Amino acid sequence: MCIQRSGPSVILGRSSTRQATVIPAAMLMIALLPRVVAAQASRVQVEDRSSRASAFAKGIITFDDLKFDLEKGGKFDRKLLTDKIESLHKKTVELKGYILPTSVFRQTGIEEFVLVRDNMECCFGPGAALYDCVIVRMAKGKTATFTTRPVTVKGKFEIKEFLYPDSDEHYAIYQITATEVK
């Protein structure tokens, strides 16, 4: 049996008899879906924790490493932070993310900005969680250059609570004093 795609349809044919059946590609996908799901379910899922653990031990972290349980609209309490997060305090880390465009007012010579998990071009809109942003302050004599591409920030990580003026509400809880932004 041979399978040939023809636009939005698939042609199933037998090369010896030259008979062919044309069916919509979507129907074929639906027909094959149970077999694909069964094949995936029979595979053993292996998570490679050792490389992730070794990266974390070297200070290479992700925004997922900074997550903790906080209900939407809930108040922050430092007791919510995991031991893993607390272990990062005052350690040198590398964190990849995006420079929040509204946090900078120039292209070059940037001394402070907000690093966020993604570029906020998602269809679901704004409303990032408290752990999805990090205040970045450049070390003395160091500056950054704005880019819309992902950057990796290297520097000293601190757990530091930032409150809105005249409020007990937090806008950030993490800070990196950066020695390098690349």
C-alpha positions in Angstrom: 0.0 0.0 0.0 1.3 3.5 -0.8 0.1 6.7 0.8 0.3 10.0 -1.1 -0.7 13.4 0.1 -2.7 15.5 -2.4 -3.7 18.9 -1.0 -6.1 18.5 1.9 -6.7 14.8 1.0 -4.7 11.6 1.2 -4.6 9.0 -1.6 -4.4 5.4 -0.5 -3.5 3.2 -3.3 -2.2 -0.2 -4.2 0.7 -0.1 -6.7 -0.1 -3.5 -8.2 -3.8 -2.8 -9.0 -3.6 1.0 -9.4 -6.8 1.3 -7.4 -6.9 4.4 -5.2 -9.1 5.7 -2.5 -9.2 9.4 -1.8 -10.1 10.4 1.8 -9.7 13.8 3.6 -6.5 14.0 5.5 -8.3 15.0 8.7 -10.4 11.8 8.6 -7.2 9.8 8.3 -5.6 11.6 11.3 -8.8 10.9 13.3 -8.8 7.2 12.3 -5.1 6.8 13.2 -5.3 8.8 16.5 -6.2 5.8 18.8 -3.2 3.9 17.4 -0.8 6.8 18.0 -2.1 7.4 21.5 -1.8 3.7 22.3 1.8 3.6 21.0 2.7 6.7 23.1 1.1 5.2 26.2 3.2 2.0 25.9 6.4 4.0 25.8 8.3 4.4 29.1 8.7 8.1 29.9 12.1 8.7 31.4 12.9 12.1 32.9 16.5 13.1 32.9 16.9 14.8 36.3 20.6 14.4 36.6 21.5 17.0 34.0 18.9 19.4 35.3 20.2 18.9 38.8 23.8 19.4 37.7 22.8 22.6 35.8 21.0 23.9 39.0 24.1 23.1 41.1 26.1 25.2 38.7 23.7 28.1 39.1 22.0 27.7 35.7 18.4 28.2 36.5 15.1 28.7 34.7 11.9 30.6 35.6 10.4 27.2 36.5 13.0 26.9 39.3 11.5 30.1 40.8 7.9 28.9 40.9 6.1 28.4 44.2 2.5 27.8 45.2 0.7 31.1 45.2 -3.0 31.4 44.6 -4.0 34.0 42.0 -4.6 37.2 43.8 -3.1 35.7 47.0 -0.7 37.6 49.3 3.0 36.7 49.2 4.6 35.3 52.3 8.2 34.3 52.3 7.2 31.0 53.9 5.7 30.0 50.5 9.2 29.8 49.0 10.6 26.3 48.6 14.0 25.3 50.1 15.3 25.0 46.5 14.4 28.7 45.9 15.9 29.8 49.3 19.1 27.9 48.4 19.7 30.4 45.5 19.8 33.5 47.8 23.1 35.3 47.4 24.4 32.7 44.9 25.7 33.5 41.4 23.1 32.3 38.8 22.4 32.4 35.1 18.8 33.0 34.1 17.4 33.3 30.5 14.5 35.5 29.7 13.4 38.7 28.0 14.0 42.3 28.8 10.6 43.9 29.5 10.4 46.7 27.0 8.4 49.0 29.3 11.1 48.8 32.0 13.8 50.6 29.9 13.9 54.0 28.4 17.0 53.7 26.2 18.6 51.2 23.8 22.1 51.2 25.4 23.7 51.9 28.7 20.8 50.3 30.6 21.6 50.0 34.3 18.3 48.5 35.5 15.5 46.5 33.9 12.9 43.8 34.5 13.7 40.3 33.2 10.5 38.3 32.4 9.8 34.7 31.5 8.4 35.4 28.0 8.0 38.2 25.5 4.3 38.7 26.4 3.2 38.1 22.8 0.9 35.3 24.0 -2.7 35.4 23.0 -3.8 35.1 26.6 -2.7 38.7 27.5 -0.8 40.1 30.5 -1.1 39.1 34.1 2.2 37.4 34.8 2.7 35.7 38.2 4.9 37.2 40.9 7.6 34.6 40.2 7.7 35.3 36.4 9.8 38.5 36.7 13.1 39.4 38.2 14.5 43.0 38.9 17.9 43.2 37.3 20.3 45.8 38.5 23.7 46.0 36.7 26.8 45.8 38.9 28.8 49.0 39.2 30.4 50.0 35.9 28.3 47.4 33.9 25.4 48.2 31.5 23.1 46.2 29.2 21.8 46.8 25.6 18.1 46.3 24.8 17.1 43.5 22.5 13.8 41.8 21.8 15.6 38.4 21.7 16.1 36.3 24.8 19.0 37.2 27.0 21.0 35.4 29.7 21.6 37.3 32.8 24.5 36.3 35.1 24.9 37.7 38.6 24.1 37.5 42.3 20.5 36.3 42.9 18.7 37.7 45.9 15.2 37.2 47.4 14.1 40.8 48.0 10.6 42.0 48.4 9.6 45.0 46.3 6.3 46.7 47.3 4.1 49.2 45.4 4.3 52.7 46.9 1.8 53.1 49.8 0.8 49.5 49.6 1.5 46.1 51.1 1.2 44.5 47.6 4.3 43.1 45.9 5.4 43.8 42.4 8.6 41.6 42.6 10.4 39.4 45.0 13.6 38.5 43.1 16.6 40.6 42.2 19.8 39.8 40.3 22.8 42.1 40.5 24.1 41.4 37.1 27.8 41.2 36.0 26.9 40.1 32.5 23.9 40.2 30.1 24.4 38.3 26.8 
